[in-house]
Amino acid sequence: MTDADELRRRSARERPIVAIDGPAGAGKSTAARMLAARLGFVLVDTGALYRAVALAARERGVDWSDGPALGTLASTLDLSFAVDAVHGGASRIHVDGHDRSADIRTPDISMGASTVSAHPEVRAALLGLQRRLGERGGVVLEGRDIGTVVFPDAEVKVFLTARDELRAERRRDEIARRGGPVPSLEETLREVRERDLQDSTRAVAPLRPAEDAVHLDTSGLGIDDVVEQLAAIVERRAGGRLTSGGT
Ligand code: DC
């Protein structure tokens, strides 16, 4: 894309695209949800799409190593989001008409999502959907490659990180909250590190900060502070466009 194309695309949007990328457990989901609610923006949890593909593959006997078959599966699944007003605007994912939000959050499917997401066929199959969901602006998208690949022209890009041990603890808290069997801290730390390594070393769209991303380390910050800082970043980068127009 040339600079002129990029400017045209940006100026066609009345409200900004906010891209939040970062490794597992950096606090993206909660922060993105609260930020979207505060701004009145739509929330798109792109990890849920990769998780849905891993889950559907497992249920249909498609191997997580079979890129072409996974690509076909990903492009034929009917994936959509619904807002869960009862749980503070969390997004629910529907796969072929069924709410699978709980089923995609197991540790097995976390690793599976990371594995299937390394296949170029899967990434290509999910790219169009992510762009359609975000292109009109007024949206917070969270994932791994939003600022680098999905919306390189996003007005606001943030790369969230936190210390490994803290990220593992957060993952365990999340699993406990969902009522699943809680793995040990060592096991969770291993899983988080393995997933980061896999996500950041893959050939296509690896996890890495965009050059123009603002880095925010959430270690030692409470969630309200994180959201406060994110809101300040959005204000700085796109303040003039926060209330104009809208859908
Ligand atoms: O954010 P999450 O933990 O739900 O993501 C699950 C996996 O999906 C993650 O390990 C890598 C993959 N993913 C990706 O490759 N690109 C994205 N934009 C989002 C997630």
Residues whose N, C-alpha, C, O or C-beta is under 5 A from the ligand:
A	BS01	DC	A24 T46 G47 A48 Y50 S110 A113 S114 S117 E142 G143 R144 D145 R195 D199
